[in-house]
Amino acid sequence: MTTGTTTPTTPTPTPGTRIRRTTLAAGALAVLATVLPMAATPTASAAPAKPAWCPTVPGHRVDCATMRRPLVDGEPRLGTVDVAHAVVRHTGPGPARGTIALNPGGPGETTISRAEQLAQALQDLLDDHDLLLLDPRGTGFSGRVPCGVTDADFRLAPRAGQHEAVARCAEQLGPRARGYTSAATADDIDAARARLGAPKLVLYGLSYGTYLMPVYADRHPERVESMVLSGAYPLAFDPLARPGAQQISLTLRRICERAGACDPDTVVRDLATVAARLRTRPITLDVTVAGARRTYVFTEDKLANTLYEPASRGIGIDPTAPTLLGDLPAALHRAAAGDDGPLTDLVRADIEHATTEDQASYLAVTCNDYARAWDHDAPLPQRRRQYQRALAAADPADFGAFSVKGYTEGQTDGADSCLTWPRRGTAQPQDVDLDLPDVPVLVLSGDLDTNTPAANSRLAAAQFRDSVFVSVPNTGHIPEMDSTGCAVTVATTFIRTGGPGDTSCLAAIPPIAVTPTIR
């Protein structure tokens, strides 16, 4: 069994490689248990009236405010956006020792509505730290913006349909699309910090938050105390997401070895067999999504997406409970033998959880910011040629059990997902050549995480001069979800001391349950 490791890292010139965010971090939060003045230490009699959306956190005072911010700096014609934030105050006497700013991922995930769960998860810090929660612009209580593309629409659509949805979303947003970037959200966080009077922030990023927080650190280096990045990827990531493809096979091998329920070599062969069949003979399913009957064509790319995103969700919460990841080896074995029943049951159960949540913020941020395998300023026909050249140059062996086309088309925020995002009226991609501050940085990585695999998390750590990488065994995306509380303890210790402390508890995190291949 692979146990957790703690490895100090130093920067390397190796190009970054990553991908993904999704709503995985939102599940972690659930388990982890008009401008208003905001003074740093108001008395009960002087406290301003709270907005209706201000959350209640038992045992804590919560202060809330909305800031009116320019949608795009220097472009007053594009208007403004109201950005909401809440501060869960520390319970101990005297001023706060520090302020933690947390982003749960996405892009597009919110924090204010989850204030109670977040405070519960970080309760060991909130006796002397305040917790700053900001809903990113375009989400939650910060001017939610729609573009007519839902989570269900995007997940159910074939690649051509996803391209059409991206173009439709951009057209709906118009020139305001330029206002939804990581840099803009980073500046919103700093505006909230300034209102609080906090000299520095402890930055805590989950999933996409590990992309956002370095952007903040580059733009406001003097305001960073330390950083915790969980489920991380570097800004200079691989647009084709090859580390994720390789991690899928490694993760399946690990769960088989650790549970003793399936053969590691067989599960990878079964995956390759099923992927090859779906390449030419997809499975058509009737599903019910958000109360409506829909048709879902399960292709190789949808199988890749299932293993890349949903299969990494919720791993470690309850090691004894069934999970999509733990059930997949047996389902793939049956499908490789010609019985698709168990696999389609898993797929149907997953896709029927798709929602009607609008994807405007998610699509705008990923399509504005992320590195691509084409020139942002190129017209669409030239982009297509550039992307096809990138695919042709790729080594098929780098994509594990999948074909190059099948795996890349399974990426909902990478590969060619944003090919049709307009070159005009949108933001330039985020600069990846950052000047990051020399502060303590902890990177936590679940060793079963197929979404932001360890290879990417190590590259994320290497962006910083003073970083520590901690591998958390038997966990997936967002390792703080482990059932023992070890990962949260490591993060808490790091925030307090600048080091991870005793990490021996990692070895006690149990393996997940795996359905036996042969009963």
C-alpha positions in Angstrom: 0.0 0.0 0.0 1.3 3.4 -0.8 1.3 5.7 2.2 1.3 9.4 2.4 4.6 11.2 1.6 5.8 14.6 2.6 8.2 16.1 0.0 9.7 19.6 0.0 9.8 20.9 -3.5 11.8 23.4 -5.5 10.8 25.1 -8.7 11.7 23.3 -11.9 11.4 24.5 -15.5 9.2 21.5 -16.4 6.1 22.8 -18.2 2.9 22.4 -16.2 0.1 19.9 -16.9 -3.3 19.8 -15.4 -6.9 20.0 -15.8 -10.1 20.5 -14.0 -12.2 21.9 -11.4 -15.9 20.9 -11.7 -18.4 20.6 -8.9 -16.3 18.0 -7.1 -15.2 20.6 -4.5 -18.8 21.5 -3.8 -19.4 17.9 -2.6 -16.4 18.2 -0.3 -17.8 21.3 1.3 -21.1 19.7 2.1 -19.3 16.8 3.9 -16.6 18.9 5.5 -19.1 19.8 7.4 -26.1 48.6 -1.8 -22.6 48.5 0.1 -22.7 48.0 3.9 -19.9 49.2 6.2 -17.8 46.5 7.8 -15.7 47.4 10.8 -12.9 45.1 12.0 -14.2 45.0 15.6 -17.7 46.3 15.8 -19.7 46.2 19.1 -23.1 44.6 19.2 -24.8 48.0 19.5 -22.9 49.4 16.5 -23.2 46.4 14.2 -24.9 47.3 10.9 -28.1 45.7 9.7 -27.3 42.5 7.9 -28.4 41.7 4.3 -31.1 39.0 4.1 -28.6 36.6 2.5 -26.1 36.8 5.4 -25.6 33.3 6.8 -25.9 32.1 10.4 -23.1 30.2 11.9 -23.7 28.9 15.4 -21.2 30.2 17.9 -19.8 32.9 15.6 -20.7 36.4 14.6 -21.0 36.8 10.8 -20.5 40.1 9.1 -21.7 40.5 5.5 -21.4 43.2 2.8 -21.7 43.8 -0.9 -19.1 45.7 -2.9 -19.9 47.4 -6.2 -17.0 46.6 -8.5 -16.2 47.5 -12.1 -17.0 44.6 -14.4 -13.9 45.4 -16.4 -11.3 47.8 -15.1 -11.1 50.9 -17.3 -14.3 50.0 -19.2 -17.1 51.9 -17.4 -19.4 51.3 -20.4 -19.6 47.6 -19.4 -21.1 48.5 -16.0 -20.5 47.1 -12.6 -21.1 43.9 -10.6 -22.1 43.5 -6.9 -19.8 41.1 -5.2 -20.9 39.6 -1.9 -18.7 38.4 0.9 -19.2 37.2 4.5 -16.7 37.0 7.3 -17.1 34.4 10.0 -15.5 36.0 13.0 -13.1 34.2 15.4 -14.5 33.3 18.9 -11.4 34.0 21.0 -10.5 37.3 22.7 -8.6 40.1 21.1 -7.9 40.7 17.4 -7.8 37.8 14.9 -4.4 36.2 14.5 -5.1 36.0 10.8 -7.7 35.8 8.1 -8.3 32.7 5.9 -9.7 33.3 2.4 -11.2 30.2 0.9 -12.3 29.3 -2.6 -14.0 25.9 -3.1 -13.3 25.5 -6.9 -15.5 25.4 -9.9 -15.0 27.9 -11.4 -18.4 29.0 -10.2 -18.7 27.3 -6.9 -20.0 29.5 -4.0 -19.1 29.7 -0.4 -21.5 32.0 1.4 -24.4 29.5 1.4 -22.0 26.9 2.8 -20.6 29.1 5.6 -21.8 26.7 8.4 -20.2 23.6 6.9 -16.9 25.5 6.1 -16.7 26.9 9.7 -17.3 23.4 11.0 -14.5 22.0 8.9 -12.1 24.7 10.0 -13.3 24.9 13.6 -9.9 24.3 15.0 -8.6 27.5 13.4 -11.6 29.8 14.1 -10.8 30.5 17.8 -8.2 33.0 16.6 -8.7 33.2 12.8 -11.4 34.9 10.8 -12.8 33.2 7.7 -13.5 35.3 4.6 -16.0 33.8 2.2 -16.6 35.5 -1.2 -19.0 34.4 -3.9 -17.1 34.9 -7.1 -18.7 37.4 -9.5 -21.5 35.9 -11.5 -22.3 33.3 -8.9 -24.4 32.9 -5.7 -25.1 36.3 -4.2 -22.6 38.1 -6.4 -24.7 39.0 -9.4 -25.5 35.5 -10.7 -25.3 35.7 -14.5 -27.0 33.2 -16.9 -26.1 32.3 -20.5 -28.7 29.6 -21.2 -26.4 26.5 -20.9 -27.1 24.2 -18.0 -24.9 21.5 -16.4 -27.2 18.8 -17.9 -27.1 20.4 -21.4 -23.3 20.4 -21.4 -22.8 16.9 -19.9 -25.3 15.2 -22.1 -24.2 16.8 -25.4 -21.7 15.3 -27.8 -18.6 17.3 -28.5 -20.1 19.2 -31.4 -23.1 20.1 -29.1 -20.7 21.3 -26.4 -18.9 23.6 -29.0 -22.3 25.0 -30.0 -23.2 25.6 -26.3 -19.9 27.5 -25.7 -20.5 29.8 -28.7 -24.1 30.3 -27.6 -23.0 31.2 -24.0 -20.4 33.7 -25.3 -23.0 35.3 -27.6 -25.5 35.6 -24.7 -22.8 37.3 -22.4 -21.6 39.6 -25.2 -18.8 42.0 -24.2 -19.5 41.4 -20.6 -17.8 38.0 -20.9 -14.5 39.9 -20.4 -15.4 40.6 -16.8 -15.4 37.0 -15.7 -11.8 36.0 -15.1 -9.6 34.7 -12.3 -7.7 38.0 -12.2 -11.0 39.9 -11.7 -12.0 37.5 -8.8 -8.5 37.8 -7.3 -8.9 41.6 -7.2 -12.4 41.2 -5.7 -10.9 39.1 -2.9 -8.3 41.8 -2.3 -10.9 44.5 -2.2 -12.8 42.5 0.5 -9.5 42.1 2.4 -9.0 45.9 2.3 -12.5 46.5 3.6 -11.8 44.2 6.5 -8.5 45.9 7.3 -6.7 42.5 7.2 -3.0 43.1 6.4 -2.6 39.7 4.9 -4.5 36.6 4.0 -4.0 32.8 4.3 -5.1 31.6 0.9 -6.9 28.2 0.9 -7.8 26.9 -2.5 -9.6 23.7 -3.5 -9.6 22.4 -7.1 -10.0 25.5 -9.3 -9.2 27.5 -6.2 -5.6 26.2 -6.6 -5.5 28.1 -9.9 -7.2 31.2 -8.6 -5.1 31.6 -5.4 -1.7 31.8 -7.3 -3.2 34.4 -9.5 -4.1 36.4 -6.4 -0.6 35.9 -5.0 0.9 37.2 -8.2 -1.3 40.3 -8.3 -1.1 41.0 -4.5 2.1 39.3 -3.3 2.5 41.6 -0.2 -0.9 40.5 1.0 -0.2 36.7 1.2 0.7 35.1 4.6 0.7 31.5 3.4 -1.2 29.1 1.1 -2.9 25.7 1.2 -3.7 24.2 -2.2 -5.8 21.0 -2.3 -6.4 19.0 -5.4 -4.0 21.3 -7.2 -2.9 21.9 -10.8 -0.4 24.5 -12.1 -1.3 27.5 -14.3 0.9 26.2 -17.1 -1.1 23.0 -17.5 -1.1 20.5 -20.4 -4.1 21.5 -22.6 -4.5 17.8 -23.5 -4.7 16.7 -19.9 -2.4 13.7 -20.3 -1.5 13.2 -16.6 -5.2 12.5 -15.9 -5.3 9.8 -18.6 -2.3 8.1 -17.0 -3.7 8.5 -13.5 -6.9 6.7 -14.4 -5.1 3.4 -15.0 -2.9 3.9 -11.9 -5.9 4.6 -9.7 -7.7 1.5 -10.9 -4.6 -0.6 -10.2 -4.2 0.9 -6.8 -7.8 0.2 -5.6 -7.6 -3.4 -6.9 -4.3 -4.0 -5.1 -5.3 -2.4 -1.9 -8.7 -4.1 -1.6 -7.6 -7.4 -3.1 -10.9 -7.5 -4.9 -9.7 -7.4 -8.5 -6.6 -8.0 -10.6 -4.7 -4.7 -11.4 -3.6 -5.8 -14.9 -7.1 -7.2 -15.7 -8.9 -4.0 -14.8 -6.8 -1.9 -17.1 -7.2 -4.4 -20.0 -11.0 -4.3 -19.4 -11.0 -0.5 -19.5 -9.1 -0.5 -22.8 -11.5 -3.2 -24.2 -14.6 -1.2 -23.3 -13.2 2.1 -24.5 -12.3 0.5 -27.9 -15.8 -0.9 -28.3 -17.5 2.4 -27.4 -15.3 4.1 -30.0 -17.3 2.4 -32.7 -20.4 1.1 -30.9 -21.7 3.6 -28.4 -24.5 2.7 -25.9 -27.7 4.7 -26.1 -29.5 5.2 -22.8 -32.9 6.7 -21.8 -32.3 8.8 -18.7 -34.3 11.2 -16.5 -32.4 14.4 -15.8 -34.0 17.2 -13.8 -37.4 15.6 -14.3 -37.2 15.4 -18.1 -36.6 12.3 -20.2 -33.4 12.6 -22.2 -31.3 10.5 -24.5 -27.7 9.9 -23.5 -25.2 8.5 -26.0 -22.5 6.9 -24.0 -19.3 7.0 -26.1 -15.6 6.6 -25.4 -15.3 10.2 -24.5 -18.2 9.9 -22.0 -16.5 6.9 -20.4 -13.2 9.0 -20.1 -15.1 11.8 -18.5 -16.8 9.4 -16.1 -13.4 8.2 -14.9 -11.8 11.6 -15.0 -14.4 13.6 -13.0 -17.3 11.8 -11.3 -15.2 8.7 -10.3 -12.9 11.0 -8.2 -15.8 12.5 -6.3 -16.4 11.7 -2.6 -13.5 9.2 -2.3 -12.6 8.6 1.3 -15.7 10.0 3.1 -16.9 6.5 4.1 -14.3 3.9 3.1 -16.9 1.1 3.6 -19.6 2.6 1.4 -20.1 1.8 -2.3 -18.7 4.4 -4.7 -18.6 4.9 -8.4 -14.9 4.3 -8.4 -15.1 1.2 -6.3 -17.8 -0.3 -8.4 -16.2 0.3 -11.7 -13.7 -2.6 -11.9 -16.4 -5.2 -11.7 -18.7 -3.3 -14.1 -15.9 -2.9 -16.6 -15.0 -6.6 -16.3 -18.6 -7.5 -17.1 -18.8 -5.1 -19.9 -15.6 -6.4 -21.4 -17.3 -9.8 -21.4 -20.4 -8.5 -23.2 -22.7 -7.6 -20.3 -23.2 -3.9 -20.2 -25.8 -4.0 -17.5 -23.7 -3.1 -14.4 -21.8 -0.3 -16.3 -25.0 1.3 -17.7 -26.5 1.2 -14.2 -23.6 3.2 -12.9 -23.6 5.6 -15.8 -27.3 6.2 -15.5 -27.1 6.9 -11.8 -24.3 9.4 -12.3 -25.7 11.3 -15.3 -29.2 11.6 -13.7 -27.5 13.8 -11.0 -26.8 16.4 -13.7 -28.5 19.7 -12.8 -30.1 22.7 -14.4 -27.5 25.0 -12.9 -26.4 27.6 -15.5 -22.8 27.3 -16.5 -22.1 30.9 -17.5 -19.4 31.6 -14.9 -17.7 28.2 -15.4 -17.5 28.5 -19.1 -16.5 32.2 -19.1 -13.6 31.7 -16.6 -12.3 28.5 -18.2 -12.6 29.8 -21.8 -11.2 33.2 -20.9 -8.3 32.0 -18.8 -7.0 28.5 -19.5 -4.1 27.7 -21.8 -5.0 26.1 -25.1 -3.4 24.2 -27.9 -4.1 27.0 -30.4 -3.6 30.8 -30.8 -6.3 32.7 -28.9 -6.3 35.4 -31.7 -6.6 32.9 -34.6 -9.9 32.6 -36.5 -11.9 29.4 -35.9 -10.7 27.5 -39.1 -7.0 28.2 -38.1 -7.7 27.2 -34.5 -9.1 23.9 -35.8 -5.9 23.2 -37.8 -3.7 24.2 -34.9 -5.6 21.9 -32.6 -5.5 19.0 -35.0 -1.7 19.4 -35.4 -1.4 19.2 -31.6 -3.4 16.0 -31.5 -1.4 14.5 -34.4 1.8 15.3 -32.6 0.7 13.6 -29.3 2.0 10.2 -28.4 -1.0 7.8 -28.1 0.8 6.0 -25.3 0.4 9.1 -23.1 -3.4 8.6 -23.0 -3.5 5.3 -21.2 -6.4 3.0 -22.1 -8.0 5.6 -24.3 -7.5 6.8 -27.8 -6.2 10.4 -28.2 -9.6 11.6 -29.6 -11.7 9.7 -27.1 -9.8 11.0 -24.0 -9.5 14.6 -25.1 -13.2 14.9 -26.0 -14.0 13.8 -22.5 -12.5 17.0 -21.1 -15.2 19.6 -20.3 -12.7 22.4 -19.5 -9.7 21.3 -21.5 -8.6 20.0 -24.9 -10.8 21.7 -27.5 -13.8 22.4 -25.2 -13.4 26.2 -25.7 -12.6 26.1 -29.4 -15.6 28.2 -30.3 -15.1 30.8 -27.6 -14.8 34.1 -29.6 -11.4 35.8 -30.0 -13.0 39.2 -29.9 -15.0 40.6 -27.0 -13.4 38.1 -24.6 -10.4 38.3 -22.2 -6.9 37.3 -23.1 -5.7 34.0 -21.5 -4.3 34.2 -18.0 -0.5 34.9 -18.0 1.2 31.8 -16.6 4.6 33.4 -16.1 4.0 34.6 -12.6 6.1 36.3 -10.0 5.0 34.5 -6.9 5.9 35.5 -3.3 8.2 33.5 -1.2 5.7 32.2 1.4 5.0 28.8 2.9 2.8 26.7 0.6 1.2 23.3 1.4 -0.1 21.2 -1.5 -2.4 18.3 -0.6 -3.0 15.6 -3.2 -5.3 12.5 -3.0 -3.4 9.5 -4.5 -6.5 8.2 -6.2 -7.4 11.6 -7.7 -7.9 11.3 -11.5 -9.1 14.9 -11.8 -6.0 16.7 -10.5 -3.5 13.9 -10.3 -0.4 13.9 -8.2 1.8 14.7 -11.3 -0.1 18.0 -11.7 -0.1 18.7 -8.0 3.6 18.3 -7.8 4.0 20.8 -10.6 1.7 23.2 -8.7 4.0 22.9 -5.7 7.0 23.5 -7.9 5.6 27.0 -8.8 6.7 28.1 -5.3 10.1 28.4 -3.6 8.9 27.2 -0.2 6.4 24.5 -0.8 5.6 21.1 0.8 3.8 18.3 -1.1 1.7 15.8 0.9 0.2 12.8 -0.8 -2.9 11.6 1.0 -3.6 7.9 0.4 -7.0 6.4 -0.4 -8.5 9.8 -1.2 -9.6 11.3 -4.5 -10.3 14.9 -5.5 -10.2 17.1 -2.3 -8.2 14.8 0.1 -9.7 16.7 3.2 -12.6 14.4 2.7 -10.8 11.5 4.3 -12.7 9.7 7.0 -10.0 10.1 9.7 -9.6 13.9 9.6 -5.9 13.5 9.0 -5.7 15.8 5.9 -7.6 18.5 7.7 -5.3 18.2 10.7 -2.2 18.5 8.4 -3.7 21.7 6.8 -4.6 23.2 10.1 -1.2 22.5 11.5 0.4 24.1 8.4 -1.7 27.3 8.8 -0.7 27.6 12.4 3.0 26.7 12.2 4.1 27.0 8.5 4.8 23.2 8.4 2.7 20.1 8.1 3.7 18.6 11.5 3.5 14.9 12.2 2.0 13.2 9.1 2.1 9.7 10.4 -1.8 9.7 10.6 -1.8 9.4 6.8 -0.8 5.7 7.0 -4.0 5.0 8.9 -6.4 6.2 6.2 -8.2 3.0 5.1 -8.6 1.8 1.5 -11.9 2.2 -0.2 -14.4 -0.6 -0.7 -14.2 -2.3 -4.1 -16.8 -4.6 -5.6 -15.1 -8.0 -6.2 -14.6 -8.8 -9.9 -15.4 -12.5 -9.1 -17.8 -13.3 -6.4 
